[in-house]
């Protein structure tokens, strides 16, 4: 599972950046779970109900590639709605 640490840190960084930029609420929370022996789920919970949207960024844009990066690194990712907001999560899978 150590091999997942760098990808996990990058994914959480992107998720936190998105929550800070787009949710614009007073609180976010990083959530880490291990739903299987070779699977880790990292996520960021925030109080906004606005779902993230993956988009195509122009070459001249500095941002706009975060969710594409998450999708490339993660085995799966998505958004779980809650009555208080949402959790944007990504699953990482280890080998063996």
C-alpha positions in Angstrom: 0.0 0.0 0.0 3.0 2.3 0.4 3.1 2.6 -3.4 -0.3 4.4 -3.3 0.9 7.2 -1.0 2.1 9.6 -3.7 -0.9 9.2 -5.9 -3.2 9.5 -2.8 -1.5 12.7 -1.7 -1.8 14.2 -5.1 -5.5 13.3 -5.4 -6.3 14.7 -2.0 -4.4 17.9 -2.9 -6.5 18.3 -6.0 -9.8 17.5 -4.1 -8.9 20.0 -1.4 -8.0 22.7 -4.0 -11.4 22.1 -5.7 -13.3 22.3 -2.5 -11.6 25.5 -1.4 -12.1 27.1 -4.8 -15.6 26.0 -5.7 -17.4 25.1 -2.5 -16.4 28.3 -0.8 -17.6 27.2 2.6 -16.1 27.4 6.1 -15.3 23.8 6.5 -13.9 20.8 4.6 -12.8 17.4 5.8 -10.4 14.8 4.4 -11.7 11.3 4.7 -9.6 8.2 4.3 -11.1 4.6 4.3 -9.8 1.2 3.5 -12.8 -0.7 2.1 -10.7 -3.7 1.0 -7.3 -5.3 1.6 -5.8 -3.7 -1.6 -8.1 -0.6 -1.9 -7.9 2.8 -0.3 -10.6 5.5 -0.7 -9.6 9.1 -0.2 -12.1 11.9 -0.2 -12.9 15.4 0.7 -16.2 16.3 2.3 -17.6 19.9 2.0 -20.8 21.6 2.7 -21.7 22.5 -0.9 -24.1 20.4 -2.9 -22.6 21.5 -6.2 -21.1 18.5 -8.0 -17.7 18.6 -9.5 -17.5 18.7 -13.3 -14.6 17.3 -15.3 -13.8 19.7 -18.2 -11.3 20.2 -20.9 -8.8 22.9 -20.2 -7.1 25.0 -23.0 -3.4 24.8 -23.2 -3.2 28.4 -22.1 -5.1 27.8 -18.9 -3.2 27.3 -15.6 -6.0 25.2 -14.0 -8.9 23.0 -15.0 -7.1 19.7 -15.1 -7.5 18.5 -11.6 -10.4 16.0 -12.1 -8.8 14.6 -15.2 -5.7 14.0 -13.1 -7.8 12.3 -10.4 -9.5 10.1 -13.0 -6.1 9.1 -14.5 -4.6 8.1 -11.2 -7.6 6.5 -9.5 -9.3 3.2 -10.2 -12.6 4.9 -9.8 -13.9 8.3 -8.5 -17.2 9.9 -7.8 -19.4 12.1 -5.6 -21.7 11.0 -2.8 -24.4 13.4 -1.9 -25.3 14.0 1.7 -28.0 16.1 3.3 -25.3 18.5 4.5 -23.2 18.6 1.3 -21.1 16.0 -0.6 -18.0 13.8 -0.5 -15.8 13.7 -3.6 -13.9 10.4 -3.4 -11.3 8.4 -5.3 -10.4 4.8 -5.0 -6.8 3.7 -5.3 -5.9 0.0 -5.8 -2.7 -1.7 -4.7 -1.2 -4.8 -6.1 -1.0 -8.2 -4.4 
